Amino acid sequence: MGVMNKILLPVDVPDAKLKAVRQAAFLARHFHSEIILLHVVAPMSYPVGSLEIGYELTGDLHAEIIKRAQKDLD
């Protein structure tokens, strides 16, 4: 059997499937591998003129979404 150094585990935070996480942990222990969790935060996009709050505030909002996702992953 080949060597498995890293296991990429896509997760949908906070609804990560426990069965998939357990299976990845089992494989990681067996192969002495590293688990890399992947959670994608969709970029925010708005039609022109739909928001009047400006770039700075929407940038802060996106940063907050990423911060919450990181907290869920932790």
Backbone as CSV, one residue per row, in Angstrom:
resi,resn,N_x,N_y,N_z,CA_x,CA_y,CA_z,C_x,C_y,C_z
1,MET,0.850,-1.176,0.000,0.000,0.000,0.000,0.897,1.241,0.000
2,GLY,0.523,2.268,-0.759,1.311,3.486,-0.859,1.281,4.326,0.403
3,VAL,2.189,5.269,0.448,2.280,6.175,1.590,1.316,7.334,1.377
4,MET,0.603,7.670,2.419,-0.347,8.771,2.365,0.120,9.820,3.369
5,ASN,0.789,10.886,2.887,1.336,11.898,3.782,0.299,12.888,4.265
6,LYS,-0.653,13.201,3.377,-1.657,14.203,3.716,-3.025,13.724,3.259
7,ILE,-4.032,14.074,4.051,-5.414,13.755,3.720,-6.171,15.065,3.648
8,LEU,-6.753,15.348,2.498,-7.551,16.557,2.318,-8.994,16.223,2.651
9,LEU,-9.551,16.924,3.633,-10.911,16.656,4.092,-11.763,17.906,3.914
10,PRO,-12.587,17.948,2.852,-13.480,19.091,2.689,-14.607,19.014,3.726
11,VAL,-14.882,20.134,4.387,-15.927,20.173,5.411,-16.847,21.358,5.165
12,ASP,-18.096,21.164,5.560,-19.085,22.227,5.513,-19.365,22.619,6.955
13,VAL,-18.672,23.643,7.415,-18.767,24.073,8.805,-20.072,24.821,8.998
14,PRO,-20.820,24.663,10.043,-20.579,23.788,11.191,-21.204,22.405,11.030
15,ASP,-21.635,22.037,9.821,-22.330,20.766,9.606,-21.409,19.653,9.099
16,ALA,-20.174,19.635,9.557,-19.229,18.602,9.124,-19.776,17.230,9.506
17,LYS,-19.687,16.313,8.591,-20.178,14.959,8.838,-19.188,14.223,9.727
18,LEU,-19.642,13.849,10.898,-18.782,13.212,11.891,-18.188,11.907,11.367
19,LYS,-18.962,11.158,10.569,-18.471,9.893,10.025,-17.235,10.133,9.147
20,ALA,-17.273,11.155,8.308,-16.137,11.459,7.426,-14.924,11.913,8.235
21,VAL,-15.165,12.690,9.284,-14.074,13.160,10.140,-13.435,11.979,10.860
22,ARG,-14.242,11.070,11.363,-13.720,9.883,12.050,-12.924,8.995,11.094
23,GLN,-13.420,8.830,9.879,-12.709,8.011,8.899,-11.357,8.635,8.546
24,ALA,-11.346,9.960,8.365,-10.085,10.655,8.072,-9.112,10.512,9.242
25,ALA,-9.615,10.601,10.462,-8.758,10.453,11.650,-8.189,9.034,11.728
26,PHE,-9.017,8.053,11.416,-8.555,6.661,11.408,-7.425,6.481,10.394
27,LEU,-7.640,6.982,9.180,-6.620,6.869,8.138,-5.348,7.616,8.517
28,ALA,-5.508,8.791,9.112,-4.344,9.599,9.510,-3.515,8.870,10.565
29,ARG,-4.186,8.249,11.518,-3.449,7.483,12.537,-2.743,6.281,11.898
30,HIS,-3.448,5.591,11.031,-2.895,4.392,10.397,-1.666,4.709,9.545
31,PHE,-1.742,5.777,8.774,-0.658,6.129,7.857,0.281,7.207,8.417
32,HIS,0.040,7.635,9.663,0.835,8.711,10.269,0.806,9.948,9.356
33,SER,-0.408,10.307,8.971,-0.615,11.392,8.011,-1.133,12.649,8.685
34,GLU,-1.049,13.710,7.952,-1.580,15.006,8.369,-2.953,15.194,7.712
35,ILE,-3.926,15.705,8.480,-5.242,16.015,7.921,-5.301,17.505,7.632
36,ILE,-5.696,17.832,6.425,-5.885,19.230,6.038,-7.375,19.432,5.817
37,LEU,-7.973,20.293,6.651,-9.394,20.604,6.503,-9.561,21.713,5.474
38,LEU,-10.537,21.549,4.594,-10.822,22.553,3.571,-12.255,23.029,3.735
39,HIS,-12.392,24.311,3.989,-13.713,24.938,4.064,-13.647,26.183,3.194
40,VAL,-14.541,26.281,2.230,-14.527,27.399,1.296,-15.565,28.428,1.718
41,VAL,-15.129,29.681,1.822,-16.038,30.788,2.090,-16.286,31.460,0.751
42,ALA,-17.531,31.447,0.313,-17.874,32.026,-0.986,-17.635,33.533,-0.967
43,PRO,-17.053,34.067,-2.049,-16.861,35.517,-2.106,-18.206,36.226,-2.180
44,MET,-18.248,37.396,-1.598,-19.475,38.184,-1.620,-19.511,38.997,-2.910
45,SER,-20.643,38.970,-3.569,-20.786,39.802,-4.758,-22.194,40.385,-4.772
46,TYR,-22.281,41.609,-5.184,-23.548,42.328,-5.203,-23.673,43.057,-6.525
47,PRO,-24.893,43.145,-7.056,-25.090,43.955,-8.255,-24.738,45.417,-7.966
48,VAL,-24.235,46.084,-8.963,-23.854,47.497,-8.807,-25.057,48.290,-8.329
49,GLY,-24.832,49.080,-7.281,-25.883,49.946,-6.754,-26.791,49.293,-5.740
50,SER,-26.614,47.989,-5.481,-27.520,47.330,-4.540,-27.158,47.628,-3.087
51,LEU,-25.913,47.980,-2.850,-25.494,48.318,-1.501,-24.990,49.753,-1.468
52,GLU,-25.337,50.431,-0.448,-24.867,51.800,-0.307,-23.962,51.935,0.904
53,ILE,-23.429,50.814,1.374,-22.610,50.868,2.572,-21.130,50.985,2.263
54,GLY,-20.748,50.797,1.048,-19.362,51.020,0.650,-18.472,49.803,0.771
55,TYR,-17.334,49.863,0.119,-16.394,48.754,0.065,-15.833,48.408,1.430
56,GLU,-15.493,49.404,2.217,-14.845,49.151,3.500,-15.723,48.299,4.411
57,LEU,-17.008,48.612,4.480,-17.909,47.861,5.345,-18.121,46.444,4.814
58,THR,-18.291,46.286,3.500,-18.473,44.940,2.966,-17.199,44.130,3.146
59,GLY,-16.031,44.773,3.042,-14.773,44.081,3.309,-14.705,43.603,4.742
60,ASP,-15.163,44.442,5.674,-15.199,44.062,7.087,-16.170,42.902,7.316
61,LEU,-17.297,42.917,6.607,-18.284,41.853,6.733,-17.693,40.535,6.245
62,HIS,-17.013,40.565,5.121,-16.389,39.353,4.588,-15.315,38.845,5.553
63,ALA,-14.545,39.749,6.131,-13.533,39.361,7.115,-14.194,38.694,8.324
64,GLU,-15.333,39.185,8.746,-16.055,38.596,9.874,-16.553,37.192,9.530
65,ILE,-17.028,36.990,8.310,-17.478,35.660,7.881,-16.314,34.677,7.921
66,ILE,-15.157,35.107,7.443,-13.974,34.250,7.458,-13.550,33.963,8.894
67,LYS,-13.621,34.963,9.756,-13.251,34.793,11.165,-14.161,33.759,11.841
68,ARG,-15.456,33.820,11.571,-16.395,32.850,12.160,-16.142,31.441,11.628
69,ALA,-15.844,31.332,10.327,-15.545,30.022,9.751,-14.293,29.430,10.399
70,GLN,-13.279,30.262,10.626,-12.057,29.801,11.278,-12.346,29.321,12.686
71,LYS,-13.206,30.046,13.409,-13.576,29.649,14.759,-14.284,28.290,14.733
72,ASP,-15.175,28.083,13.760,-15.874,26.800,13.648,-14.895,25.662,13.339
73,LEU,-13.909,25.929,12.482,-12.915,24.903,12.167,-12.075,24.556,13.380
74,ASP,-11.729,25.584,14.171,-10.936,25.348,15.379,-11.704,24.460,16.345
